[in-house]
Amino acid sequence: MQMRYKKELMRAPGDGTRFAASPFAPGADGRCPSRRSVLRGLAATAALAGAGVLAGCGAGAGSETGSAPASAPGSKLAAIKARGKLNAGVKKDVPGYGYYDPAARTYAGMEIDLCYQIAAAVFDVTYDEARERELVSFTDVTPKTRGPLIDNDQLDVVCATYTITPERIESWDFSTPYRTDYVGLMVKKRSGFTRIADLDGRIIGVSQGATTQGLIEQMLKDEGIDARPEFLAFSGYPIIKSSLDAGNIDCFAMDRSTLAGYTNETVELLEPEVKFGEQNYGVATKKGSDLSTVVDECVRACAASGWLDAEIEKWGLV
């Protein structure tokens, strides 16, 4: 879509940590620690590592539930134009939405393309010109870092499968939704699980800072399913999938189109006909920013023109 906008338009394991022995090895008393106790320790370690990364970004005051800005926001649009680039937070590990190819050193996905549309609107150029001139600077974010990086002005926008919730709207501005999805429950085909109720007492892996756990718990209550699974939060999707493959967790829970990027012949969705946990993704900007209106008008224009539908098909997110 060639669109020129005018003002009147709308780490997973492998971080170098060394262990003297396998975490599942017997202790001095000859007993092996339980799988749950080991996984809690690993998840806690991952959480601390993630906190360290966030602190290194200078975003210590923020949180996923938001924080008051240190000062009233100035003109975002003026700052972006003076800088010459739009600073965008995106996912690096969600094929179809935002994925970083280390070999090509490029980001690809629907949300990457949408960021270029926003840049085209900000700089009043075409979409192709925005790409050719590389008017977007990408930073990969996680559910725990994306909000704080907006708060401290390191990012202008976050376009990273960011679900719009009433709580988040209190802290950040969101565009009109550009994508709606539902939560899925991925299990191994040979697990023996055939019903959601089979997850009673089992371990479900979720992403830190995401809304997934609460949505599953609400679904179990609404559907009257007598199951009380245990949840473990991890710092990224690849480590959740590898934990499922290794048998260290029993289920990988996340938005369905995200799970599609991790699907192979060994896994399947559990009771896919049960749709729950509607997720409306929006582009987040700083609360009260003059950029917010431009972003919302851009998303609306992309939806009205059919560009968003074409992107969903292009990236296999149907």
BELBELNOR-V504102 format. One record per backbone hydrogen bond with DSSP energy under -1.0 kcal/mol. CO is the residue of the C=O (numbers start at 1). NH is the residue of the N-H. E is the energy in kcal/mol with one decimal. If there is no record, write none. Layout:
# BELBELNOR-V504102
co=CO nh=NH e=E
co=CO nh=NH e=E
This chain:
# BELBELNOR-V504102
co=6 nh=9 e=-1.4
co=22 nh=25 e=-2.0
co=27 nh=30 e=-1.9
co=31 nh=27 e=-2.4
co=34 nh=38 e=-2.0
co=35 nh=39 e=-2.4
co=36 nh=40 e=-2.3
co=37 nh=41 e=-1.6
co=38 nh=42 e=-2.3
co=39 nh=43 e=-2.8
co=40 nh=44 e=-2.4
co=41 nh=45 e=-2.2
co=42 nh=46 e=-2.3
co=43 nh=47 e=-2.2
co=44 nh=48 e=-2.2
co=45 nh=49 e=-2.3
co=46 nh=50 e=-2.4
co=47 nh=51 e=-2.1
co=48 nh=52 e=-2.0
co=49 nh=53 e=-2.0
co=50 nh=54 e=-2.2
co=51 nh=55 e=-2.5
co=52 nh=56 e=-1.9
co=54 nh=59 e=-1.5
co=55 nh=58 e=-1.5
co=63 nh=66 e=-2.0
co=75 nh=79 e=-1.8
co=76 nh=80 e=-2.8
co=77 nh=81 e=-2.4
co=78 nh=82 e=-2.1
co=79 nh=83 e=-1.9
co=80 nh=84 e=-2.5
co=86 nh=137 e=-3.0
co=87 nh=156 e=-2.6
co=87 nh=157 e=-1.7
co=88 nh=139 e=-2.4
co=89 nh=159 e=-2.7
co=90 nh=141 e=-2.4
co=92 nh=100 e=-2.1
co=94 nh=97 e=-2.0
co=94 nh=98 e=-2.2
co=96 nh=110 e=-2.8
co=97 nh=111 e=-1.2
co=98 nh=94 e=-2.6
co=99 nh=108 e=-2.0
co=101 nh=105 e=-2.1
co=101 nh=106 e=-1.2
co=106 nh=101 e=-3.0
co=108 nh=99 e=-2.1
co=109 nh=113 e=-2.1
co=110 nh=114 e=-2.2
co=111 nh=115 e=-1.7
co=112 nh=116 e=-1.4
co=113 nh=117 e=-1.6
co=114 nh=118 e=-2.2
co=115 nh=119 e=-2.3
co=116 nh=120 e=-2.2
co=117 nh=121 e=-1.8
co=118 nh=122 e=-2.5
co=119 nh=123 e=-2.8
co=120 nh=125 e=-2.1
co=126 nh=130 e=-2.2
co=127 nh=131 e=-1.8
co=128 nh=132 e=-2.8
co=129 nh=133 e=-2.5
co=130 nh=135 e=-2.3
co=131 nh=134 e=-1.1
co=135 nh=86 e=-2.9
co=137 nh=88 e=-2.6
co=139 nh=90 e=-2.4
co=142 nh=146 e=-2.1
co=145 nh=149 e=-2.0
co=147 nh=150 e=-1.0
co=147 nh=151 e=-2.1
co=148 nh=152 e=-2.2
co=149 nh=154 e=-1.1
co=149 nh=155 e=-2.1
co=150 nh=153 e=-1.6
co=157 nh=89 e=-2.6
co=158 nh=284 e=-2.4
co=162 nh=282 e=-2.3
co=165 nh=169 e=-2.2
co=168 nh=171 e=-1.3
co=168 nh=172 e=-2.6
co=173 nh=285 e=-2.3
co=179 nh=281 e=-3.0
co=181 nh=279 e=-3.6
co=182 nh=256 e=-3.2
co=184 nh=254 e=-1.6
co=185 nh=270 e=-3.0
co=186 nh=252 e=-2.5
co=187 nh=268 e=-2.4
co=188 nh=191 e=-2.0
co=195 nh=198 e=-1.4
co=196 nh=199 e=-2.0
co=197 nh=200 e=-1.5
co=199 nh=202 e=-2.3
co=202 nh=230 e=-3.6
co=203 nh=250 e=-2.4
co=203 nh=251 e=-1.3
co=204 nh=232 e=-2.3
co=205 nh=253 e=-2.3
co=206 nh=234 e=-2.7
co=207 nh=210 e=-1.7
co=211 nh=215 e=-1.8
co=212 nh=216 e=-2.3
co=213 nh=217 e=-2.5
co=214 nh=218 e=-2.1
co=215 nh=219 e=-2.1
co=216 nh=220 e=-2.5
co=217 nh=221 e=-1.6
co=218 nh=222 e=-2.9
co=219 nh=223 e=-2.9
co=220 nh=225 e=-2.1
co=225 nh=227 e=-1.8
co=230 nh=204 e=-3.3
co=232 nh=206 e=-2.6
co=234 nh=208 e=-2.8
co=236 nh=240 e=-1.2
co=237 nh=241 e=-2.5
co=238 nh=242 e=-2.5
co=239 nh=243 e=-1.7
co=240 nh=244 e=-2.0
co=241 nh=245 e=-2.6
co=242 nh=246 e=-1.9
co=243 nh=248 e=-2.3
co=243 nh=249 e=-1.1
co=244 nh=247 e=-1.1
co=251 nh=205 e=-3.3
co=252 nh=186 e=-2.7
co=254 nh=184 e=-3.2
co=255 nh=259 e=-2.3
co=256 nh=260 e=-1.8
co=258 nh=261 e=-1.2
co=259 nh=262 e=-2.2
co=260 nh=263 e=-1.1
co=264 nh=267 e=-1.3
co=266 nh=189 e=-2.6
co=268 nh=187 e=-2.8
co=271 nh=274 e=-2.0
co=273 nh=275 e=-1.0
co=276 nh=183 e=-2.1
co=279 nh=181 e=-2.6
co=280 nh=164 e=-3.0
co=281 nh=178 e=-2.3
co=283 nh=175 e=-1.6
co=284 nh=158 e=-1.9
co=285 nh=173 e=-2.1
co=286 nh=289 e=-2.2
co=291 nh=295 e=-2.4
co=292 nh=296 e=-2.4
co=293 nh=297 e=-2.5
co=294 nh=298 e=-2.0
co=295 nh=299 e=-2.4
co=296 nh=300 e=-2.4
co=297 nh=301 e=-2.2
co=298 nh=302 e=-2.4
co=299 nh=303 e=-2.0
co=300 nh=304 e=-2.7
co=301 nh=305 e=-1.9
co=302 nh=307 e=-1.0
co=302 nh=308 e=-1.7
co=306 nh=310 e=-2.0
co=307 nh=311 e=-2.1
co=308 nh=312 e=-2.4
co=309 nh=313 e=-1.9
co=310 nh=314 e=-2.6
co=311 nh=315 e=-2.3
co=312 nh=317 e=-3.0
co=313 nh=316 e=-1.3
